[in-house]
Amino acid sequence: MNLPNRITILRLIFVPLIVFMSLFPFAQFNIVFGHINVSFVTLSIQNIIILVLFILASITDFLDGYFARKLNQITTFGKFFDPIADKLLVNTLFILLAVQGVLPVLAVLLMIWRDTIVEAVRMITARSGVTIAAQFLGKLKTVAQIITLVLYLLNNLPFELIHLPIHELMLWFTVSISLLSGVSYFLQSKSIILESM
């Protein structure tokens, strides 16, 4: 297995680690993480650990693509698992934060619905021999999702110190970009999807 694919698998491994850190009942085993106070904003050390894991996993997203291109090691495995690893990482964290009541469930549902529809569109177009390349909006969506998750894990720091709800604005910006990119994917492949109607 080549280096880019190993990095992709590493990103997949980060997903259950993040789930473990979020859901394991540490208190039942007398494990208390504590908090850090930045002025009047409280940061959970548990969330900081999750943030570090998430950032490391996000870095691997850049690295696997970089090495695949530089070493000319683009494989079918990489093409298949790289976007799956991305979506598992981001959507898992969004779901965990929604379950904890940190962010609205509707926002998460809209993004997951978009991802599901886009993957279905890609499958349909692939069967017809058409490949839809990643678009600017799709890449912007990924970057916006990462920034949004980082802000929520940091309790909106540093913007919370000046009472600006940037994390909430960023969330709905991300949802909007996600939906727009989904519509763009559909419009590109509309003729193929609707040809049998």
HUPE-V884334 format. One record per pair of residues at least 12 apart in sequence whose C-alpha atoms are under 10 Angstrom apart, sorted by the first residue. I is the first residue (numbers start at 1). J is the second residue. D is the distance in Angstrom with one decimal. If there is no record, write none. Layout:
((I,J,D) (I,J,D))
This chain:
((1,77,9.8) (2,67,9.7) (2,68,8.8) (2,71,9.6) (2,73,7.3) (2,74,9.5) (2,75,9.2) (2,78,9.8) (3,63,9.6) (3,64,7.6) (3,67,7.4) (3,68,7.9) (3,71,9.1) (3,73,8.3) (4,60,9.1) (4,61,9.6) (4,63,7.4) (4,64,4.3) (4,65,6.9) (4,66,8.1) (4,67,5.8) (4,68,5.4) (4,69,9.2) (4,71,8.9) (4,72,10.0) (4,73,7.3) (4,74,8.1) (4,75,9.1) (4,77,10.0) (4,78,7.4) (4,82,9.5) (5,64,6.9) (5,65,9.4) (5,67,9.5) (5,68,8.3) (5,73,8.9) (5,74,8.9) (5,75,8.3) (5,76,10.0) (5,77,7.3) (5,78,5.8) (5,79,9.5) (5,81,8.4) (5,82,8.3) (6,60,9.9) (6,64,8.2) (6,78,9.4) (7,57,9.3) (7,59,9.8) (7,60,6.1) (7,61,8.0) (7,62,9.7) (7,63,7.3) (7,64,5.6) (7,65,9.3) (7,67,9.4) (7,78,9.8) (7,82,9.5) (8,57,9.2) (8,60,6.9) (8,61,7.2) (8,62,9.9) (8,63,8.8) (8,64,6.2) (8,65,9.0) (8,77,9.6) (8,78,7.4) (8,81,7.2) (8,82,6.0) (8,83,9.4) (8,84,9.5) (8,85,6.9) (8,86,9.0) (9,60,9.5) (9,64,9.7) (9,78,9.5) (9,81,8.2) (9,82,8.6) (9,85,7.9) (10,56,9.8) (10,57,7.7) (10,60,7.6) (10,61,9.8) (10,64,9.9) (10,85,9.3) (11,53,9.7) (11,54,9.2) (11,56,8.4) (11,57,5.1) (11,58,7.7) (11,59,8.9) (11,60,6.2) (11,61,7.3) (11,64,9.5) (11,82,8.9) (11,85,6.4) (11,86,8.0) (11,88,9.4) (11,89,7.7) (12,57,8.3) (12,60,9.9) (12,81,9.0) (12,82,9.2) (12,84,8.7) (12,85,5.5) (12,86,8.4) (12,88,7.6) (12,89,7.3) (13,57,8.8) (13,85,9.2) (13,89,9.5) (14,50,9.8) (14,53,6.7) (14,54,7.5) (14,56,8.4) (14,57,6.2) (14,58,9.6) (14,85,9.6) (14,88,9.9) (14,89,7.7) (15,53,8.8) (15,54,8.4) (15,57,8.3) (15,85,8.5) (15,86,9.8) (15,88,7.0) (15,89,5.5) (15,90,8.9) (15,91,9.9) (15,92,7.3) (15,93,8.4) (16,88,9.8) (16,89,9.1) (16,92,9.1) (17,50,8.5) (17,53,7.8) (17,54,9.6) (18,47,9.8) (18,49,8.7) (18,50,5.8) (18,51,8.8) (18,52,9.7) (18,53,6.8) (18,54,7.4) (18,57,9.9) (18,89,8.7) (18,92,8.5) (18,93,7.7) (18,96,9.4) (19,50,8.8) (19,89,9.9) (19,92,7.7) (19,93,7.9) (19,96,7.7) (20,50,9.5) (21,46,7.2) (21,47,8.5) (21,49,7.9) (21,50,6.6) (21,53,9.6) (22,46,7.7) (22,47,8.0) (22,49,9.7) (22,50,7.5) (22,93,9.1) (22,96,7.3) (22,97,9.1) (22,100,9.4) (23,96,8.4) (23,100,9.8) (32,45,9.3) (32,46,8.9) (33,45,5.6) (33,46,5.9) (33,47,9.4) (33,49,9.7) (34,46,7.7) (35,47,9.3) (35,48,9.4) (36,48,9.5) (38,157,8.7) (38,158,9.1) (38,161,8.6) (39,160,9.9) (39,161,7.5) (40,160,9.0) (40,161,7.7) (41,154,9.3) (41,155,7.4) (41,156,8.9) (41,157,7.9) (41,158,9.3) (41,160,7.4) (41,161,7.4) (42,154,8.9) (42,155,7.6) (42,157,9.7) (43,153,8.2) (43,154,6.6) (43,155,6.8) (43,156,9.9) (43,157,9.2) (44,153,8.6) (44,154,8.6) (44,155,9.1) (46,153,9.7) (47,150,10.0) (47,152,9.5) (47,153,5.9) (47,154,7.7) (47,155,9.4) (48,150,9.7) (48,153,7.1) (48,154,7.4) (49,153,9.7) (50,93,9.3) (50,150,9.8) (50,153,8.0) (51,93,10.0) (51,149,8.5) (51,150,6.7) (51,151,9.7) (51,152,9.6) (51,153,6.3) (51,154,8.1) (52,150,9.6) (54,89,7.8) (54,90,8.6) (54,93,8.6) (54,146,8.7) (54,149,8.9) (54,150,8.4) (54,153,9.9) (55,146,8.5) (55,149,9.9) (55,150,8.2) (57,85,9.5) (57,86,9.0) (57,89,7.8) (57,90,9.9) (58,86,8.1) (58,89,8.4) (58,90,9.0) (58,142,10.0) (58,143,9.7) (58,146,7.8) (60,86,9.8) (61,82,7.7) (61,83,9.2) (61,85,8.5) (61,86,7.2) (64,78,8.5) (64,82,8.2) (65,78,8.8) (65,79,9.7) (65,82,8.5) (83,119,9.8) (84,119,9.8) (86,142,8.4) (87,112,8.9) (87,115,7.9) (87,142,9.0) (89,146,9.9) (90,142,8.4) (90,145,7.2) (90,146,7.4) (90,149,8.2) (91,108,7.8) (91,109,9.7) (91,111,8.2) (91,112,7.0) (91,115,9.4) (91,145,9.3) (92,108,10.0) (93,108,9.9) (93,149,7.6) (93,153,9.9) (94,107,9.0) (94,108,6.2) (94,109,9.5) (94,111,9.4) (94,112,9.5) (94,145,9.0) (94,148,9.6) (94,149,7.4) (94,152,9.8) (95,108,6.7) (95,109,8.7) (95,112,9.4) (97,149,8.9) (97,152,8.5) (97,153,8.8) (102,152,7.8) (102,153,9.3) (102,155,9.5) (103,149,10.0) (103,152,8.2) (103,167,9.6) (103,168,8.3) (103,171,8.7) (104,168,9.6) (104,171,9.4) (106,175,9.7) (107,171,7.6) (107,172,7.2) (107,174,9.0) (107,175,6.4) (107,176,9.5) (108,171,9.4) (108,175,8.1) (109,175,9.7) (110,175,7.0) (110,176,9.3) (110,178,8.4) (110,179,7.6) (111,141,9.8) (111,145,9.8) (111,174,8.6) (111,175,6.1) (111,176,9.0) (111,177,9.5) (111,178,6.2) (111,179,7.2) (111,182,9.4) (112,175,9.9) (112,178,9.4) (113,178,9.9) (113,179,9.1) (113,182,9.5) (114,175,9.4) (114,178,6.9) (114,179,6.2) (114,180,9.3) (114,181,8.6) (114,182,5.8) (114,183,8.7) (115,178,8.3) (115,179,9.1) (115,181,9.9) (115,182,7.6) (116,182,9.7) (117,182,7.6) (117,183,9.7) (117,185,9.4) (117,186,8.6) (118,181,8.9) (118,182,6.0) (118,183,8.8) (118,184,9.6) (118,185,6.7) (118,186,7.4) (119,182,9.8) (119,185,9.8) (120,186,10.0) (121,182,9.5) (121,185,7.5) (121,186,6.9) (121,188,9.7) (121,189,7.3) (121,190,9.0) (121,192,9.3) (121,193,7.5) (122,185,8.5) (122,186,9.3) (122,189,8.6) (124,189,8.8) (124,192,7.8) (124,193,7.0) (125,188,9.9) (125,189,6.8) (125,190,9.6) (125,191,9.9) (125,192,6.7) (125,193,7.6) (127,192,9.9) (128,192,7.6) (128,193,9.7) (130,189,8.7) (130,192,9.0) (131,189,9.6) (132,185,7.7) (132,188,7.9) (132,189,8.1) (133,185,9.4) (134,181,9.9) (134,185,9.2) (135,181,7.8) (135,184,8.8) (135,185,8.5) (136,181,8.5) (137,177,6.6) (137,178,7.7) (137,179,9.6) (137,180,7.5) (137,181,5.2) (137,182,8.9) (137,184,8.4) (137,185,9.7) (138,177,7.9) (138,178,7.1) (138,179,9.7) (138,180,8.9) (138,181,5.6) (138,182,8.1) (138,184,9.3) (138,185,9.1) (139,177,9.8) (139,178,9.7) (139,181,9.2) (140,174,8.6) (140,177,7.5) (140,178,8.6) (140,181,9.1) (141,173,9.1) (141,174,6.1) (141,175,8.2) (141,176,8.9) (141,177,5.7) (141,178,5.5) (141,179,9.2) (141,180,9.4) (141,181,7.8) (142,174,8.5) (142,177,9.5) (142,178,8.5) (143,174,8.9) (144,170,7.3) (144,171,8.1) (144,172,10.0) (144,173,7.9) (144,174,5.5) (144,175,9.1) (144,177,8.4) (144,178,9.2) (145,170,8.4) (145,171,7.6) (145,173,9.4) (145,174,6.0) (145,175,8.6) (145,177,9.7) (145,178,9.0) (146,174,9.5) (147,167,8.7) (147,170,7.9) (147,171,9.0) (147,174,9.3) (148,166,8.8) (148,167,6.0) (148,168,8.2) (148,169,9.0) (148,170,5.7) (148,171,5.7) (148,172,9.3) (148,173,9.3) (148,174,7.6) (149,167,8.3) (149,170,9.4) (149,171,8.4) (150,167,8.8) (151,165,10.0) (151,166,8.1) (151,167,5.6) (151,168,9.1) (151,170,8.7) (151,171,9.4) (152,166,9.6) (152,167,6.1) (152,168,8.5) (152,170,9.8) (152,171,9.1) (153,167,9.7) (154,167,9.5) (155,167,8.2) (156,168,8.7))
